[in-house]
Amino acid sequence: MDRPDRKGSIVTHGFGPVAPPDAQVRVAAERRQAQLTKPGGALGRLEELGNWVAACQGVCPPKQFERARVVVFAGDHGIARHGVSAYPSEVTAQMVANFLGGGAAVNALAAVAGATVRVADISVDADTDPLVAEHKVRRSSGSIDREDALTTEEIQAALAAGKAIADEEIDAGADLLIAGDMGIGNTTPATALIATLTDTEPVAAVGRGTGVDDAGWARKVAAIRDAMRRARPVVKDPVELLRVAAGADFAALTAFLAQAATRRTPVILDGVVVTAAAMVAEDLAAGASAWWLAGHRSTEPAHNLALQRLRLDPLLDLDMRLGEGSGALTALPILRAAVATLAEMSTFADAGVSTADTDTADNVDLTVPADAPPAAPDLRK
């Protein structure tokens, strides 16, 4: 969708409807699942996940991921100066340095899961290593309870940054992307976006973020209520919504997710911040969510609202709330297992194992009892 800006000129974000993963390959994967040396449906959701990967890759059996890549989008928010977080904004820049030094949770989890990590400073309120600041838009986004997060020029720069980062990673060979986040106070704009898009009262959507006390939680509710009041008039315009009530890191995340889907590259979503951006990305590029998998369900109430809106069923529910891509990385080995079983298991014919039809011929009763549970549904929906 092209939209006029406040002066009447046209601002083009460059996204449109996204084609879904290959339906014919998904059918081929389902047929292969039925031929593998196991009872039908015995691997539960792993089967559906494997079928999804095959459809995304356009080939059956699917290939194991060779270059899984995490991109952590870092940015500060003016709202953090108003008592909505348990930590000061300085922590964002310090954590960016920690990521680069390999000492954060995302680094440890990526090593275990077979992924590599990139950090992108989009709007950190400090000077960071030039290695990560190539796409920097500004220092900190505005305080969304009282001012716009970005200018018209900045929102376009942030969208361009996210799109470029996705292109850079995919062009370099990434076959699976994980979006992560880092920014003190960023659960406040995330919750404001989700509550606005789902028409939810702030008190039902606001969590504890990094661990605020009761007084901090009350301040956060008030800030989100004020931000939502400013966001509602632009709720039907995804670009303007990001500009008014989110921030540069959210805009870059949004474009990153939309572009990954446009380029037919699967993504594992992380927690509330990334999923808030995903909701806007789905509005920006209809159908993009078919290319995403929810890695986990965080403890933030707004995250569950966003997952329900996107019709994504998370793989894990471990009471995690760190961000960084940590929940998505924890889920990655499960997705690898789904690929391995579909691609590497023998078929009944290859292994010389009798099928149900053969056993039945030998008078073995393999009928399904009347009270058996139904076949597993598509749990991504």
SEDREN-21108 format. One record per residue (C-alpha): x, y, z; residue number from 0. Coordinates in steps of 0.1 Angstrom, whole numbers, plus 5000, padded with zeros to 4 digits. Each point is the difference from the previous one (the first is absolute). Example, Ala and Ser with C-alpha at 12.3 -4.5 7.8 and 13.67 -1.06 7.14 Angstrom:
<atoms>
<atom c1="5123" c2="4955" c3="5078" k="0"/>
<atom c1="5014" c2="5034" c3="4993" k="1"/>
</atoms>
This chain:
<atoms>
<atom c1="5000" c2="5000" c3="5000" k="0"/>
<atom c1="5012" c2="5035" c3="4991" k="1"/>
<atom c1="4989" c2="5027" c3="5023" k="2"/>
<atom c1="5001" c2="5038" c3="5000" k="3"/>
<atom c1="5022" c2="5016" c3="5026" k="4"/>
<atom c1="4988" c2="5031" c3="5020" k="5"/>
<atom c1="5010" c2="5023" c3="4971" k="6"/>
<atom c1="4982" c2="4979" c3="4974" k="7"/>
<atom c1="5030" c2="4984" c3="4983" k="8"/>
<atom c1="5001" c2="4962" c3="4996" k="9"/>
<atom c1="5021" c2="4978" c3="5023" k="10"/>
<atom c1="5006" c2="4965" c3="4986" k="11"/>
<atom c1="5010" c2="4972" c3="5023" k="12"/>
<atom c1="5006" c2="4975" c3="4972" k="13"/>
<atom c1="4981" c2="4970" c3="5014" k="14"/>
<atom c1="4969" c2="4982" c3="4987" k="15"/>
<atom c1="4982" c2="4967" c3="5005" k="16"/>
<atom c1="5023" c2="4970" c3="5006" k="17"/>
<atom c1="4996" c2="4967" c3="4983" k="18"/>
<atom c1="4997" c2="4970" c3="5024" k="19"/>
<atom c1="5025" c2="4971" c3="5003" k="20"/>
<atom c1="4997" c2="4973" c3="4972" k="21"/>
<atom c1="4967" c2="4981" c3="5006" k="22"/>
<atom c1="5010" c2="4972" c3="4976" k="23"/>
<atom c1="5032" c2="4994" c3="5018" k="24"/>
<atom c1="4981" c2="5000" c3="5033" k="25"/>
<atom c1="4978" c2="4972" c3="4986" k="26"/>
<atom c1="5031" c2="4981" c3="4989" k="27"/>
<atom c1="5014" c2="5003" c3="5035" k="28"/>
<atom c1="4967" c2="4987" c3="5015" k="29"/>
<atom c1="5002" c2="4970" c3="4977" k="30"/>
<atom c1="5036" c2="4994" c3="5010" k="31"/>
<atom c1="4991" c2="5001" c3="5037" k="32"/>
<atom c1="4975" c2="4973" c3="4993" k="33"/>
<atom c1="5027" c2="4978" c3="4985" k="34"/>
<atom c1="5026" c2="5004" c3="5028" k="35"/>
<atom c1="5007" c2="4972" c3="5025" k="36"/>
<atom c1="4975" c2="5011" c3="5027" k="37"/>
<atom c1="4963" c2="4999" c3="5005" k="38"/>
<atom c1="4982" c2="5029" c3="4984" k="39"/>
<atom c1="5001" c2="5031" c3="5022" k="40"/>
<atom c1="5023" c2="4984" c3="5025" k="41"/>
<atom c1="5024" c2="5029" c3="5000" k="42"/>
<atom c1="4972" c2="5024" c3="5007" k="43"/>
<atom c1="5008" c2="5037" c3="4993" k="44"/>
<atom c1="5034" c2="4991" c3="4987" k="45"/>
<atom c1="4983" c2="4987" c3="4969" k="46"/>
<atom c1="4981" c2="5032" c3="4993" k="47"/>
<atom c1="5032" c2="5021" c3="5006" k="48"/>
<atom c1="5020" c2="4979" c3="4976" k="49"/>
<atom c1="4973" c2="5003" c3="4974" k="50"/>
<atom c1="5000" c2="5038" c3="5005" k="51"/>
<atom c1="5038" c2="5002" c3="4995" k="52"/>
<atom c1="4997" c2="4979" c3="4969" k="53"/>
<atom c1="4973" c2="5024" c3="4986" k="54"/>
<atom c1="5022" c2="5030" c3="5009" k="55"/>
<atom c1="5030" c2="4985" c3="4983" k="56"/>
<atom c1="4980" c2="4988" c3="4970" k="57"/>
<atom c1="5016" c2="4966" c3="5002" k="58"/>
<atom c1="4992" c2="4966" c3="5016" k="59"/>
<atom c1="5017" c2="4986" c3="5019" k="60"/>
<atom c1="5011" c2="5033" c3="5015" k="61"/>
<atom c1="5036" c2="5010" c3="5006" k="62"/>
<atom c1="5015" c2="5005" c3="5034" k="63"/>
<atom c1="5007" c2="5037" c3="5007" k="64"/>
<atom c1="5035" c2="5009" c3="4991" k="65"/>
<atom c1="5001" c2="5037" c3="5009" k="66"/>
<atom c1="4975" c2="5008" c3="5027" k="67"/>
<atom c1="5005" c2="5037" c3="5009" k="68"/>
<atom c1="4988" c2="5021" c3="5029" k="69"/>
<atom c1="4997" c2="5037" c3="4996" k="70"/>
<atom c1="4996" c2="5020" c3="5032" k="71"/>
<atom c1="4985" c2="5034" c3="4993" k="72"/>
<atom c1="5011" c2="5025" c3="5027" k="73"/>
<atom c1="4984" c2="5033" c3="5008" k="74"/>
<atom c1="4991" c2="5023" c3="5029" k="75"/>
<atom c1="4967" c2="5017" c3="5008" k="76"/>
<atom c1="4993" c2="5034" c3="5016" k="77"/>
<atom c1="4973" c2="4984" c3="5021" k="78"/>
<atom c1="5027" c2="4982" c3="5020" k="79"/>
<atom c1="5009" c2="5033" c3="5016" k="80"/>
<atom c1="4966" c2="5001" c3="5017" k="81"/>
<atom c1="5002" c2="4971" c3="5024" k="82"/>
<atom c1="4986" c2="4971" c3="4980" k="83"/>
<atom c1="5030" c2="4977" c3="5002" k="84"/>
<atom c1="5020" c2="4985" c3="5029" k="85"/>
<atom c1="5033" c2="5008" c3="4981" k="86"/>
<atom c1="5015" c2="5033" c3="4987" k="87"/>
<atom c1="5003" c2="5006" c3="4962" k="88"/>
<atom c1="5038" c2="4997" c3="5002" k="89"/>
<atom c1="4996" c2="4963" c3="5002" k="90"/>
<atom c1="4991" c2="4998" c3="4963" k="91"/>
<atom c1="5034" c2="5012" c3="4988" k="92"/>
<atom c1="5017" c2="4978" c3="5026" k="93"/>
<atom c1="4981" c2="4970" c3="4988" k="94"/>
<atom c1="5009" c2="5007" c3="4964" k="95"/>
<atom c1="5036" c2="4998" c3="5011" k="96"/>
<atom c1="4993" c2="4968" c3="5019" k="97"/>
<atom c1="4984" c2="4985" c3="4968" k="98"/>
<atom c1="5031" c2="5009" c3="4980" k="99"/>
<atom c1="5022" c2="4985" c3="5028" k="100"/>
<atom c1="4981" c2="4967" c3="4999" k="101"/>
<atom c1="4988" c2="5002" c3="5036" k="102"/>
<atom c1="4962" c2="5002" c3="4997" k="103"/>
<atom c1="4973" c2="4974" c3="5001" k="104"/>
<atom c1="4995" c2="5003" c3="4963" k="105"/>
<atom c1="5036" c2="4991" c3="4994" k="106"/>
<atom c1="4999" c2="4969" c3="5022" k="107"/>
<atom c1="4967" c2="4988" c3="4986" k="108"/>
<atom c1="5011" c2="5006" c3="4964" k="109"/>
<atom c1="5031" c2="4979" c3="5005" k="110"/>
<atom c1="4979" c2="4971" c3="5013" k="111"/>
<atom c1="4973" c2="5004" c3="4972" k="112"/>
<atom c1="5024" c2="5003" c3="4971" k="113"/>
<atom c1="4994" c2="5036" c3="4992" k="114"/>
<atom c1="5021" c2="5032" c3="4997" k="115"/>
<atom c1="4992" c2="5034" c3="5014" k="116"/>
<atom c1="4999" c2="5035" c3="4985" k="117"/>
<atom c1="4992" c2="5032" c3="5019" k="118"/>
<atom c1="4985" c2="5031" c3="4983" k="119"/>
<atom c1="5000" c2="5033" c3="5018" k="120"/>
<atom c1="4969" c2="5017" c3="4986" k="121"/>
<atom c1="4994" c2="5026" c3="5027" k="122"/>
<atom c1="5023" c2="4995" c3="5030" k="123"/>
<atom c1="5004" c2="5031" c3="5021" k="124"/>
<atom c1="5038" c2="4998" c3="4999" k="125"/>
<atom c1="5028" c2="4996" c3="4975" k="126"/>
<atom c1="5006" c2="4963" c3="4993" k="127"/>
<atom c1="5026" c2="4980" c3="4981" k="128"/>
<atom c1="4999" c2="5011" c3="4963" k="129"/>
<atom c1="4996" c2="4963" c3="4992" k="130"/>
<atom c1="4964" c2="5000" c3="5013" k="131"/>
<atom c1="4990" c2="5037" c3="4992" k="132"/>
<atom c1="5000" c2="4998" c3="4963" k="133"/>
<atom c1="4962" c2="5004" c3="4998" k="134"/>
<atom c1="4995" c2="5023" c3="5030" k="135"/>
<atom c1="4971" c2="5024" c3="4996" k="136"/>
<atom c1="5002" c2="5022" c3="5031" k="137"/>
<atom c1="5009" c2="4999" c3="5037" k="138"/>
<atom c1="4969" c2="4989" c3="5019" k="139"/>
<atom c1="4965" c2="5002" c3="4987" k="140"/>
<atom c1="4976" c2="5025" c3="5015" k="141"/>
<atom c1="4979" c2="4995" c3="5031" k="142"/>
<atom c1="4968" c2="4987" c3="4985" k="143"/>
<atom c1="4978" c2="5010" c3="5029" k="144"/>
<atom c1="5005" c2="5037" c3="4991" k="145"/>
<atom c1="5017" c2="5002" c3="4966" k="146"/>
<atom c1="5004" c2="4982" c3="4967" k="147"/>
<atom c1="5027" c2="4973" c3="5000" k="148"/>
<atom c1="5014" c2="5010" c3="4967" k="149"/>
<atom c1="4998" c2="5026" c3="4972" k="150"/>
<atom c1="4987" c2="4991" c3="4965" k="151"/>
<atom c1="5036" c2="4998" c3="4987" k="152"/>
<atom c1="5011" c2="4979" c3="5029" k="153"/>
<atom c1="4972" c2="4974" c3="4996" k="154"/>
<atom c1="5010" c2="4996" c3="4964" k="155"/>
<atom c1="5037" c2="4996" c3="5009" k="156"/>
<atom c1="4991" c2="4974" c3="5027" k="157"/>
<atom c1="4978" c2="4980" c3="4976" k="158"/>
<atom c1="5028" c2="5001" c3="4974" k="159"/>
<atom c1="5025" c2="4988" c3="5026" k="160"/>
<atom c1="4980" c2="4970" c3="5010" k="161"/>
<atom c1="4994" c2="4991" c3="4963" k="162"/>
<atom c1="5037" c2="5004" c3="4992" k="163"/>
<atom c1="5010" c2="4978" c3="5030" k="164"/>
<atom c1="4977" c2="4972" c3="4989" k="165"/>
<atom c1="5014" c2="5002" c3="4964" k="166"/>
<atom c1="5036" c2="5000" c3="5013" k="167"/>
<atom c1="4995" c2="4969" c3="5021" k="168"/>
<atom c1="4981" c2="4981" c3="4973" k="169"/>
<atom c1="5024" c2="5010" c3="4973" k="170"/>
<atom c1="5028" c2="4987" c3="5023" k="171"/>
<atom c1="4983" c2="4966" c3="5001" k="172"/>
<atom c1="4978" c2="5001" c3="5031" k="173"/>
<atom c1="4974" c2="4972" c3="4996" k="174"/>
<atom c1="4982" c2="5008" c3="5034" k="175"/>
<atom c1="4997" c2="5033" c3="5018" k="176"/>
<atom c1="4994" c2="5007" c3="5036" k="177"/>
<atom c1="4990" c2="5036" c3="5010" k="178"/>
<atom c1="5011" c2="5011" c3="5035" k="179"/>
<atom c1="4998" c2="5033" c3="5019" k="180"/>
<atom c1="5019" c2="5021" c3="5025" k="181"/>
<atom c1="4988" c2="5032" c3="5015" k="182"/>
<atom c1="4992" c2="5012" c3="5035" k="183"/>
<atom c1="4963" c2="5010" c3="5001" k="184"/>
<atom c1="4992" c2="4983" c3="4967" k="185"/>
<atom c1="4972" c2="4979" c3="5015" k="186"/>
<atom c1="4980" c2="5032" c3="5005" k="187"/>
<atom c1="4997" c2="5009" c3="4962" k="188"/>
<atom c1="4995" c2="4963" c3="4993" k="189"/>
<atom c1="4971" c2="4998" c3="5024" k="190"/>
<atom c1="4986" c2="5033" c3="4986" k="191"/>
<atom c1="5000" c2="4986" c3="4965" k="192"/>
<atom c1="4985" c2="4967" c3="5009" k="193"/>
<atom c1="4973" c2="5015" c3="5023" k="194"/>
<atom c1="4991" c2="5025" c3="4973" k="195"/>
<atom c1="4998" c2="4974" c3="4972" k="196"/>
<atom c1="4980" c2="4976" c3="5021" k="197"/>
<atom c1="4978" c2="5027" c3="5017" k="198"/>
<atom c1="5011" c2="4988" c3="5035" k="199"/>
<atom c1="5000" c2="5021" c3="5032" k="200"/>
<atom c1="5035" c2="5007" c3="5012" k="201"/>
<atom c1="4995" c2="4984" c3="5034" k="202"/>
<atom c1="4993" c2="4967" c3="4982" k="203"/>
<atom c1="5030" c2="5002" c3="4978" k="204"/>
<atom c1="5028" c2="5015" c3="5022" k="205"/>
<atom c1="5026" c2="4977" c3="5015" k="206"/>
<atom c1="5030" c2="5005" c3="5022" k="207"/>
<atom c1="5025" c2="5003" c3="4972" k="208"/>
<atom c1="5035" c2="4999" c3="5016" k="209"/>
<atom c1="4984" c2="4997" c3="5034" k="210"/>
<atom c1="4985" c2="5033" c3="5010" k="211"/>
<atom c1="4984" c2="5004" c3="5034" k="212"/>
<atom c1="4963" c2="5009" c3="5006" k="213"/>
<atom c1="5007" c2="5037" c3="4997" k="214"/>
<atom c1="5019" c2="4995" c3="4968" k="215"/>
<atom c1="4972" c2="4978" c3="4986" k="216"/>
<atom c1="4975" c2="5027" c3="5007" k="217"/>
<atom c1="5022" c2="5026" c3="4982" k="218"/>
<atom c1="5003" c2="4975" c3="4971" k="219"/>
<atom c1="4962" c2="4996" c3="4998" k="220"/>
<atom c1="4996" c2="5038" c3="4999" k="221"/>
<atom c1="5026" c2="5005" c3="4974" k="222"/>
<atom c1="4985" c2="4973" c3="4977" k="223"/>
<atom c1="4965" c2="5015" c3="5005" k="224"/>
<atom c1="5014" c2="5034" c3="4988" k="225"/>
<atom c1="5019" c2="4984" c3="4971" k="226"/>
<atom c1="4969" c2="4981" c3="4989" k="227"/>
<atom c1="4980" c2="5032" c3="5000" k="228"/>
<atom c1="5025" c2="5014" c3="4975" k="229"/>
<atom c1="5001" c2="4968" c3="4980" k="230"/>
<atom c1="4963" c2="4993" c3="4995" k="231"/>
<atom c1="4995" c2="5026" c3="4972" k="232"/>
<atom c1="5027" c2="4983" c3="4979" k="233"/>
<atom c1="4993" c2="4964" c3="5009" k="234"/>
<atom c1="4990" c2="4991" c3="4964" k="235"/>
<atom c1="5033" c2="5014" c3="4985" k="236"/>
<atom c1="5029" c2="4976" c3="5010" k="237"/>
<atom c1="5027" c2="5024" c3="4991" k="238"/>
<atom c1="4985" c2="5030" c3="5018" k="239"/>
<atom c1="4993" c2="4978" c3="5030" k="240"/>
<atom c1="5036" c2="4991" c3="5002" k="241"/>
<atom c1="5010" c2="5036" c3="4996" k="242"/>
<atom c1="4977" c2="5013" c3="5027" k="243"/>
<atom c1="4999" c2="4972" c3="5026" k="244"/>
<atom c1="5030" c2="4977" c3="4996" k="245"/>
<atom c1="5036" c2="5009" c3="4990" k="246"/>
<atom c1="5028" c2="4995" c3="4976" k="247"/>
<atom c1="5009" c2="4966" c3="5013" k="248"/>
<atom c1="4964" c2="4988" c3="4996" k="249"/>
<atom c1="4998" c2="5014" c3="4965" k="250"/>
<atom c1="5032" c2="4983" c3="4990" k="251"/>
<atom c1="4987" c2="4967" c3="5016" k="252"/>
<atom c1="4967" c2="5004" c3="4981" k="253"/>
<atom c1="5017" c2="5004" c3="4966" k="254"/>
<atom c1="5025" c2="4972" c3="5008" k="255"/>
<atom c1="4972" c2="4976" c3="5006" k="256"/>
<atom c1="4980" c2="5011" c3="4970" k="257"/>
<atom c1="5030" c2="4998" c3="4977" k="258"/>
<atom c1="5010" c2="4966" c3="5012" k="259"/>
<atom c1="4965" c2="4987" c3="4991" k="260"/>
<atom c1="5001" c2="5018" c3="4967" k="261"/>
<atom c1="5033" c2="4982" c3="4992" k="262"/>
<atom c1="4985" c2="4966" c3="5011" k="263"/>
<atom c1="5023" c2="4996" c3="5031" k="264"/>
<atom c1="4985" c2="4985" c3="5032" k="265"/>
<atom c1="5003" c2="5019" c3="5032" k="266"/>
<atom c1="4997" c2="4989" c3="5037" k="267"/>
<atom c1="4984" c2="5028" c3="5020" k="268"/>
<atom c1="5011" c2="5007" c3="5035" k="269"/>
<atom c1="4981" c2="5018" c3="5028" k="270"/>
<atom c1="4976" c2="5030" c3="5004" k="271"/>
<atom c1="5022" c2="5026" c3="4983" k="272"/>
<atom c1="5006" c2="4980" c3="4968" k="273"/>
<atom c1="4964" c2="4987" c3="4999" k="274"/>
<atom c1="4987" c2="5036" c3="5003" k="275"/>
<atom c1="5020" c2="5009" c3="4970" k="276"/>
<atom c1="4988" c2="4968" c3="4983" k="277"/>
<atom c1="4964" c2="5012" c3="5004" k="278"/>
<atom c1="5008" c2="5032" c3="4981" k="279"/>
<atom c1="5020" c2="4981" c3="4974" k="280"/>
<atom c1="4970" c2="4978" c3="4993" k="281"/>
<atom c1="4979" c2="5031" c3="4994" k="282"/>
<atom c1="5028" c2="5014" c3="4978" k="283"/>
<atom c1="5005" c2="4968" c3="4980" k="284"/>
<atom c1="4969" c2="4979" c3="5001" k="285"/>
<atom c1="5008" c2="4963" c3="5002" k="286"/>
<atom c1="5034" c2="5004" c3="5015" k="287"/>
<atom c1="4991" c2="4981" c3="5032" k="288"/>
<atom c1="4999" c2="4968" c3="4980" k="289"/>
<atom c1="5038" c2="5002" c3="5000" k="290"/>
<atom c1="5003" c2="5004" c3="5037" k="291"/>
<atom c1="5002" c2="4976" c3="5029" k="292"/>
<atom c1="4994" c2="5011" c3="5037" k="293"/>
<atom c1="5030" c2="4987" c3="5020" k="294"/>
<atom c1="4984" c2="5005" c3="5034" k="295"/>
<atom c1="4974" c2="5016" c3="5022" k="296"/>
<atom c1="5014" c2="5027" c3="5023" k="297"/>
<atom c1="4986" c2="5010" c3="5034" k="298"/>
<atom c1="4989" c2="5033" c3="4986" k="299"/>
<atom c1="4961" c2="5000" c3="4997" k="300"/>
<atom c1="5002" c2="5020" c3="4967" k="301"/>
<atom c1="5021" c2="4973" c3="4984" k="302"/>
<atom c1="4972" c2="4975" c3="5002" k="303"/>
<atom c1="4976" c2="5026" c3="4985" k="304"/>
<atom c1="5023" c2="5004" c3="4971" k="305"/>
<atom c1="5005" c2="4963" c3="4995" k="306"/>
<atom c1="4962" c2="4995" c3="4999" k="307"/>
<atom c1="4996" c2="5028" c3="4975" k="308"/>
<atom c1="5026" c2="4985" c3="4977" k="309"/>
<atom c1="4986" c2="4964" c3="5006" k="310"/>
<atom c1="5035" c2="4987" c3="5010" k="311"/>
<atom c1="5003" c2="4973" c3="5025" k="312"/>
<atom c1="5034" c2="5002" c3="5018" k="313"/>
<atom c1="5023" c2="4971" c3="5003" k="314"/>
<atom c1="5011" c2="5007" c3="5036" k="315"/>
<atom c1="4985" c2="5014" c3="5031" k="316"/>
<atom c1="5029" c2="5003" c3="5025" k="317"/>
<atom c1="4991" c2="5033" c3="5018" k="318"/>
<atom c1="5027" c2="5018" c3="4981" k="319"/>
<atom c1="5000" c2="5038" c3="4997" k="320"/>
<atom c1="5036" c2="5009" c3="4990" k="321"/>
<atom c1="4997" c2="5010" c3="4964" k="322"/>
<atom c1="5032" c2="5000" c3="4979" k="323"/>
<atom c1="4986" c2="4971" c3="4979" k="324"/>
<atom c1="5005" c2="4977" c3="5030" k="325"/>
<atom c1="4966" c2="4982" c3="4998" k="326"/>
<atom c1="5003" c2="4995" c3="4962" k="327"/>
<atom c1="5034" c2="4986" c3="5003" k="328"/>
<atom c1="4989" c2="4976" c3="5027" k="329"/>
<atom c1="4974" c2="4987" c3="4976" k="330"/>
<atom c1="5024" c2="4997" c3="4970" k="331"/>
<atom c1="5012" c2="4965" c3="5009" k="332"/>
<atom c1="4964" c2="4988" c3="5000" k="333"/>
<atom c1="4996" c2="5013" c3="4964" k="334"/>
<atom c1="5033" c2="4983" c3="4991" k="335"/>
<atom c1="4986" c2="4968" c3="5014" k="336"/>
<atom c1="4969" c2="5003" c3="4978" k="337"/>
<atom c1="5022" c2="5005" c3="4969" k="338"/>
<atom c1="5022" c2="4970" c3="5010" k="339"/>
<atom c1="4972" c2="4976" c3="5005" k="340"/>
<atom c1="4983" c2="5008" c3="4967" k="341"/>
<atom c1="5032" c2="5001" c3="4980" k="342"/>
<atom c1="5021" c2="4972" c3="5016" k="343"/>
<atom c1="4976" c2="4973" c3="5011" k="344"/>
<atom c1="4996" c2="4969" c3="4978" k="345"/>
<atom c1="4967" c2="4992" c3="4983" k="346"/>
<atom c1="4983" c2="4967" c3="5006" k="347"/>
<atom c1="5011" c2="4989" c3="4965" k="348"/>
<atom c1="5037" c2="5011" c3="5005" k="349"/>
<atom c1="5003" c2="4983" c3="5034" k="350"/>
<atom c1="4981" c2="4968" c3="4991" k="351"/>
<atom c1="4975" c2="5006" c3="5028" k="352"/>
<atom c1="4965" c2="4987" c3="4997" k="353"/>
<atom c1="4973" c2="5026" c3="4997" k="354"/>
<atom c1="4966" c2="5000" c3="5016" k="355"/>
<atom c1="4985" c2="4984" c3="4968" k="356"/>
<atom c1="5024" c2="4971" c3="5002" k="357"/>
<atom c1="4994" c2="4995" c3="5037" k="358"/>
<atom c1="4962" c2="5000" c3="4994" k="359"/>
<atom c1="5005" c2="4973" c3="4975" k="360"/>
<atom c1="5015" c2="4979" c3="5028" k="361"/>
<atom c1="4968" c2="5005" c3="5020" k="362"/>
<atom c1="5015" c2="5026" c3="5024" k="363"/>
<atom c1="4973" c2="5025" c3="5010" k="364"/>
<atom c1="5013" c2="5035" c3="4995" k="365"/>
<atom c1="4966" c2="5018" c3="4998" k="366"/>
<atom c1="4997" c2="5032" c3="5019" k="367"/>
<atom c1="4978" c2="4997" c3="5031" k="368"/>
<atom c1="4968" c2="5020" c3="5000" k="369"/>
<atom c1="5011" c2="5021" c3="5030" k="370"/>
<atom c1="5035" c2="5008" c3="4985" k="371"/>
<atom c1="5009" c2="5037" c3="4999" k="372"/>
<atom c1="4997" c2="5017" c3="4966" k="373"/>
<atom c1="5030" c2="5005" c3="4978" k="374"/>
<atom c1="5022" c2="5030" c3="5009" k="375"/>
<atom c1="4988" c2="5032" c3="4985" k="376"/>
<atom c1="5022" c2="5026" c3="4983" k="377"/>
<atom c1="5014" c2="5016" c3="5032" k="378"/>
<atom c1="5014" c2="5030" c3="4983" k="379"/>
<atom c1="4965" c2="5014" c3="4996" k="380"/>
</atoms>
